[in-house]
Amino acid sequence: MSDYKYSIEAKNVNKTFLKKTQEVEALIDFSITIKKGTIHGLLGPNGAGKSTFINILGGLVKKNSGEVNVCGINIDKNIKLSKFKIGIVPQELNIDPFFSPAELLELQAGLYGVPKKKRKTEEILENLKLTDQRNAYARTLSGGMRRRLLIGKALVHDPEIIILDEPTAGVDIDIRTSVWNYIKRISGEGKTVCLTTHYLEEAENLCDSITIINHGKKIIEGSKNDLLNIISTKSVTFVINKDINIPKDLEKFNPITSNGTLKLSYDKNKTNIKEIIDILRNNQIDFKEINTFEGDLEDVFIKVVNKNDTEI
């Protein structure tokens, strides 16, 4: 199975839940492809269907229809092997409070049938900076430590795919950065990472490619750079030396002057900033500082999700 191109490949997956007397469509013809060895972001609002799909991958939820392959293995035909290929880090901090980190990792490895000689408990504890807490009760660990311990539990059987559901929810920025660095490290070792997060800065920092889902449907998928190019509007602010009259050539850039600054907006696919600077110079407008701003992943997310909402 080592010749597969996609670590996760789903085609036309549907899942309907029955809540009281009403059917709720959690996934509607949902398809996704996640390339081997990449970090892929699965993004969407609350209730979009992200957790449902993750639970299908983990064998906790049974889909109604569609096909899902994990490392080239059809999950319906070989669910045991496909589950062994995946390590899932859940959003909830569900850790037995009366076990130590070392005991929990050993227990998890045993559940996966990993022989004692092949277990990497000490290595995982060291990599996740939990060596000093190896024998402490889990209930005494901070939220960040528990979050890292959950990542460790997902790694005990050396899976090819790591699925992280909101891996830094509720942790401070220092812990978040250390988790980011560790995610990059395991990706650099050839593992595939699928990440769900509400921190769009996190997705922009980590992900090679992204799928955005809403109301159970995929609304866009592509490389991070392709998605960022959806937002073509840039803005530039010049710190100017004196009050100015706006030249006619600048009017198409929606100029705004305020407190010694001149702010302009332009389409980066149509206008080069050099063109704007040339207009300023031709009109004897001096500036002592220039700052540019470009749309980020949050802008992309808001744009495509809002557009999808209006179409429903």
N, C-alpha and C positions, 0 to 999 in steps of 0.2 A: 504493500500500500504506500510505499515511499515515493511513488511517482505522481502523486496527486498534486494539482496546482492550487486548489482551494482547500484551506483547512476546514472552512464551514461553507456549505453550499445548500441553500434552501430554495425550493421552487414552489410557488403557488400554495403556500401553507395557509390553512384556514383553521380557526379555533373559535368555537362558540360556547359560551358558558350560559347555564340556566340560573338566573337569579330571581328567586320567588317564582313568578309565572311568566317572566319575560326573558327572552333570549338576548344575550349581549355578545356582539361580534368583537372578539378581542384581537383577532388577526384576520385580514381579508386579502387573500391571494398575495401573501407576503413573500417576497423573494429577496435573497441577499447572497452576496459572494464575498468571502473574506480570504484574501491571498495568504498563502503560507509565509510565515516569518514576519508578518506586518503587525502594526498596532492599529486596530480598527475601532472607531467610535460608533456606538449605536445610541443615537440621541433622539429625544422626543419629550413632549410634555408628560406630566403625570397621567397615567391611564392610557398612554399611547399604544401599549402592547409590548414594551421592551421586556418586562419581567416574564410575561407569558412565553415569549420566544425562548428566553434563557431556561425557563422551567421545562420546555419541550426538549431542549438540548440535553438537559440533565436527567430526563426521564421522569420528572415529577408531574408533568402534564401531558396528556395524550392528545395529539392534534386530531382534527376531524378529517382532514385531507391534505394532500401535498406530499412532497418528498424532501427529506433532509439527509444530507451526507456529511459526516464528520471524518476528516482525514481520508476521504474516499470510501468510507464505510457507511452503508445505509443503516440508519438507526433502527428501522423497523426489522431489518433482517438480522442484525447483530447488535442488539442494544447493550449487551454486557461489554463487548470490546469497544464500542463507541463511547460509552461512559468512562471507560478506563483512559481514553485519550484526552479527557477534559478534566480540568480542575476548576471548580466554581467557588468564587468568593462572594458569599451572599451579602446583602445590604444590612441585614439584621445581625447584631452582635450576639449570636446564639452559641455561647460557650459555657460548658459545664463549670460552674464557679468553684467546685471543690477539687478540680484537677490542676496540676501545674502545666505550664507550656510544654515541657519535655514529655510529660505523661500523655498530654493530648495529641502531640505529634506522633508518639509511638503507637497510641491506640488507633489513630487514623491510618497509619501505615499498615497496622495489622488488619484493619478492616478491608484494605485493598489487597491484602495478601502479599505485601512486600516482605521478603525474607529479612531477618534481623541483620545479616551481614551487608545487605544492600540499602539499609535505611540511612538517611542523611539528616538525622535529627539535629545533631550539633552544628552541622554546616548551615542548615536553615535558620537555626536560632542565631547564629553569628551574623549571617547575611541580613537578618531582619532586626539586628541590634536588640536581641532578647536574651542573650547569654546570661546577663546578670539576674534575670528574672526566671531562669529555667526551672527552678524548684519552688517558686512562689505560687500561692493559690491564684487561680485565674481571676477570682473576685477582687483581688487587690490590685489588679492591673488597671492602668489608665485606659481611657477610650482609644487613644492612639495605639497603645500596646496591644489591646484586644484586636484592633483592626489589622495590625501586622500579623498577629497570631493566626487570624483567619486566612490571610494570604499563605502563611506557612502550612496550614492544614491542607490547602488546595494543592500544594506542591509536593506532598510526601510521596506520591506515586510517580513523580517525574512526568507529568502529562505534557502532551505536545501543544495543547491549547489551554490558556488561562482566561477565564471569564470573570471579570471584575465588575460587580454591580454596585455602583456608587462607592468605590474603594476609599475615598477620603471624606465621606460624609461625617460631619461632626468632629473633625480633628483640626488642630491648629495648623498654621501655615508651615511651621518647621517640620512637623510630621508629614504634612502633605507633600512637601518638597522631597523628603527622604523616600516616601512611597513612590513618587514620580521617578526618582532616580533608580529605584529598584525595578520598577516596571520597564524602564529603558534597558536596564541591565539584562533582565531575563529575555527581553525581545532580541537584544544583541546576541544572545546565545542560541538564537534560532527558533525560539518558541513564538507561537502566534498568540496575540493578546486581543481580546474583545472587551471593550470598556464601555460601560454606561455611566454617565455623569450629568449632574446638573451644573457643574462648574465648566462653562464653555471655555474658559481660559485653560482649564486642564486638558480638554479635548484638543484645543489649538496647539498646546505645548507638546502633546504626546503623539497624536494620531497621524498615521500616514494617509488613511482614507476614512470616510465617514458615510454612514447611512442615517438619514433623518426619517423617523416614522411618526405618523399622527393618525389617530382614530383607527389604528390597526393596519394602516396602509403605508407602504413605502412611498415617500413623496420625492426623495432625491437620494442619489448615491454617487460617490465619486471621490477622487483624490482631494485631500485638504486644499491644495492649491487651486484646483478647478472650482471648488465650492467658494473659496474666497474671491475668485474672479467674478462671481455673480454680482457682488457689490462693486460696481465700477466707479462709484462716486468717491472722490477724495476732496479733502479741504486743505487749504494752506492759509496760514496766518502770518502776516508781515508786521513786525514792529517798526513803525514809521516815525520819522523825526518831527513831523508837523502835520497839521490838518491839511487835507487835500480835497480837491474837486475830482470826482470819479471820472476818469476818461471814458469816452463812449465805447472804446474797445474792451473795457472791463465789465460792461453792463451784463454781458451774457454769462458772467461767472457769479451772478447774484452777490455783489459786493456788500459787505457790512463793515462800517467803521465804528469803533468804540474805544475810548480811552487809549488813544495812540496806537491802535492796531487796525489792520485791514484784513478782513477774512474773505476768502474767495472759495467757491466750490466748482469743481470741474469733473468731467468724465475722463478717467485716465486712459480709456481706449480711444479717445478722440483728441485729447489735448496733452501736450507735454508741458511740464512746469516751466521749461526754458522759454516757451512761448509767452507765458505770463510775465516772467521776469523781463523779457525783452520789451513788453508793453510798458512796464513800469519805468524802465530806463529811458525809453523813447519819450516818455512824458515827464522826465526829470523827477520821478518819485523815488526818493532815497529810502532805504530801509536798513536797519542795523541787526535784525534778527529774522529768521524764517523758521516756521514750524509746520510740519505736514502731518495730516491724520488720514489714515486709511481704514476702511471698514474692516471689522474683525468677524470671527465666527459667530459671535452673538448677533451681529447685524444680519448675517446670512440666515441664521436660525429663525429670527423674528420675521424676516421677510417671507421665507418659504412656508413657515407654519401659519402665519396670518393669511397668506394667499390661499393655502389649503383650507383653512377654516371658512373663508368667504365663499369657496366653491362648493362647500357641503350644504 
